[in-house]
């Protein structure tokens, strides 16, 4: 995803500066080219040598130091993105007011591309009017501000100010660097399992974790789409920047999908909707008694198939979790439910399906063509799916 992208990592002098070493490693693992700029105060917390080894690249410590004086213009011209991790209150203030007192602040004035800034400081400092006003100025100017987490801070206080983990910032970086080619489109995405109650304490559900659907929602958001995510119960955090609707049962999911269908351009039905629900929902908790019991189920509506009959301009994407004859069954579903694209996987394969972070899928098109993708992270699967959707949307057959 970040292969070959040129990232400048600015590190300022906060106690969380050590986490920047991990961010460099993570960026390198995704094959980004990283150049690190350390402020004078940052060097009190972390050695340039650490960063030089991890980044496998030169580290910049000042405007007049090293073999190349005044490197800010060249560095800014070369980079695709600047991330400041962590950003002290001082850096936030200087950036907000356009001051150029060292290499990093000077570079910010020369750089034209996306800037991701991750403030981390004492909670009172963070909440102060001055810092909040400065952050607002930066946001208005288009800076991507990653808010700090709330928790125990180095000073012993509890409050907002903790630097978010490298993987959170990595996701923001990925999002900032993908093309905004879905701008103007509205995506309706469903995710997770549904829960079908038997009584007030028991329900029938399935093993869906929601990871694939959430990845589709995040990827579409990153590419500029407006996203409505309708999610069954999952343990995943609500993704930022999407309209989020939580539901429980298949019937509730159907209702929300139908409400949002007209405004949607693309619907991605990733949810593992329960095909059946208990016929009777006991109003009181069922008591233990007989040695055997039977539950009668009734069929739930097939939300995707219904959309297939209702669709006008919408492009429909379905998922098919199979355990054999994957392509044939996916093609049957494609026809039966009148969808435009099926993402099929074989749930028996290692590294595919439910709780995994990766997936192995086939994208199966209406014209009979299919594309087999290797095992990859669900976010990257989502990106490939969106490439295909965009291709179809433009009238061709995308890959
Ligand atoms: N789906 C749906 N409503 C249902 C069941 C499924 O909208 N009641 C959608 C899923 O979100 C998915 C697709 O239909 O996009 C395929 O679901 P899957 O469970 O694989 O197939 P089914 O159609 O339920 O068929 P079967 O379980 O017999 O394989």
Boltz pocket constraint, residues with backbone or C-beta under 6 A from the ligand:
constraints:
  - pocket:
      binder: B
      contacts: [[A, 250], [A, 269], [A, 270], [A, 271], [A, 272], [A, 273], [A, 274], [A, 275], [A, 300], [A, 301], [A, 302], [A, 303], [A, 304], [A, 305], [A, 317], [A, 318], [A, 319], [A, 320], [A, 321], [A, 322], [A, 333]]
      max_distance: 6.0
